[in-house]
Amino acid sequence: IATRSYGLLSTTITVASDAANVLDWLDEFLTPAFERRDGKSSDYTVALHIDDARYHAIYATHPSGQLPLAPCFALDQEVVHHPCWISDGHTVLADEKYEALYVLSGSQVEILARPGASRLRMAAMRVARELALAGALADERRLLLHAASLEVERRAVLLAGPKGSGKSTLLS
């Protein structure tokens, strides 16, 4: 199992995976906004496993009937909710879009996928991004700014405004 650690501000997240290509992709996607912090102590651990038997064993623990939806990922225009249940004392979230189960236990997240799951990289990125954002926003000295930027003649231009106000559209 390969391991990498990523940091954003004061939060460090260690990601372990039996799919090395996922970690290579995370390197490309997360850096340079995140810095590599291999060997540092982590605030969160994310383990990615491609394991059909374990996936089905965990999935089989979901109760029958309508499952409650839990808020999981904050996107620009919405919060993504996933069905959840408790299995063996852990919260389990089912993500049909990314073909993954998230098993939550304190500061640890296990992402389970079946062989051939095509969107495991996105599931891993979402978890790492959400944990880093939660860590950053936990510091009340930080400000969440909705903005878009561009460079003109080696100078930065920043457009700030409410969500959906057309900042990115104006720049494109």
N, C-alpha and C positions, 0 to 999 in steps of 0.2 A: 504494500500500500504506500503510495506516494503522499507526501505532506508538504503543504505550503502555508505560510502565514502572511496575511495582508493587514495593513493598518490604515486607518483614516482618523486623523486627529488623535484622540487618546484611546481609541478602540482598536484592539487587535483580535483578528479572527483567524483561527487555524482551520484549514480545509484539508481533509484526508480523503483519498479516493482510490478505489481499485481500477479506475478508468483514467489513466494518465493524460489522455487527450483532453479531458475536461479541465484538468489543472492547467495545461498549456493554454487552452482557450481563455480561462480565467485570467491568466497572466496578461494576455493581450487585451482583454476587455477592461480589467480593473486598473491596470497601470497606464499612465503615471498618476491618475487621481488617487489611487491607493498606493502605498509603498510596500515593498516586500519587507517582511520582518521575520524571516525564518530564524528559529532558535529563540525567539522572545516568548515570554509568558503570554497566554491568551486570555481574553475576556470571554470568548465564545469558541466552541469547537463545532465544526460542521463535518459530518462523515457521509460520504456518498458511496452507496453500495448498489451494484447491479447484482441482484440476487432474487431470482424468480420464486424460490421456495419461501424465503423470508417475506417477500412482498405479499404473496398470497396468504401466508399464515397471519400476518398483521391485518390484511384487508378482510380476512374472514372473521375477525373479531368485531366488526362493526355491527351495531344492533340493527334489527329490522325497523322499518318505518322511516319516517322523515327525520333526517339528522339535522341538528342545529348548525347554523352557519357561523363561522368565526371570522372576524376581520383579520386579514393576514398581511397583505402587501399594499402599501400606499403608493398609488400611481399618481400622475399629474392630475388627472380628471376624475379619479374614482379610487375607492378602496376595494380590493379584491377579497371576496369572502370564499371560504372553502368549508365543505361539510367536515364536522369533527366529532370525535368520540374518545372515550377513555379506554385504553387497553393496557392491562398490567400496570396501572398507575401512571401511564404516560398519555399525554394528549396526542392524538393522531389526526392529521389533516389530509384529506384526499384531494389531489390536484389533477383533475382529468385532463386539462389542457396540456400540462407538461408531463403527464403520465408518471406521476410520482406520488409517494406518500411521505409526509413529513412527520417524524416521531420526535416530540419535544420532551426534553427532560432537563429542567433547570437551564443551565447555560449551554446545553448540548442539543444539536439538531441532527438527527439522522435522516438522510434523504434516501429512500428506497425506490429502485426502479427495476423493471423487468428487462431482461436482455432485449435489445432492439429498440428500447425507448429512445425516440428521436430527439427529445427536447430536454434531456437531462442537464445540458450546459445552462440553459435558461433558468431551470429550477435552482441550480447552484448559485447562479449570479443573483437571482432575486433574494435568496436567503442571505447571502453575504452583504448585499446592498442594504437590505432592511435592517440587519443587525448593526451595521455601521451607522446608518441614519438614526436609529433609536439611541445609540450611544452618543452621537453628536447632539441630538435634541434633548438629551437628559441634562445637559449642561445649560442652565438657565441664562448663562452669559452669551449664548449663541443665538443668532437670528436666522430664521429661515427666510430666504429671499428668493422670490420667483423672478428669474431674469433670463435674458438671452444676451449673448455677446458676440462681437466680431472684432477683427483687427483691421485697422485702416492706417497704412503708412507707419507701422510699428507702434501704433497707439490703440488702446482698447476702447471700445464703445460698449456700454452696458445699458440695456433697456430693462427696466424693472417695472413690474405691474402685476395685477391680479391674474390668477389662473385663467386661461382661456381668452385673454385680452388681445391676442394676436402678435405677441412679441416675436416668436419664432417665425411666424408667417411673414411678418414685415421684413425680417432679415433674409428670407429666402428668395 
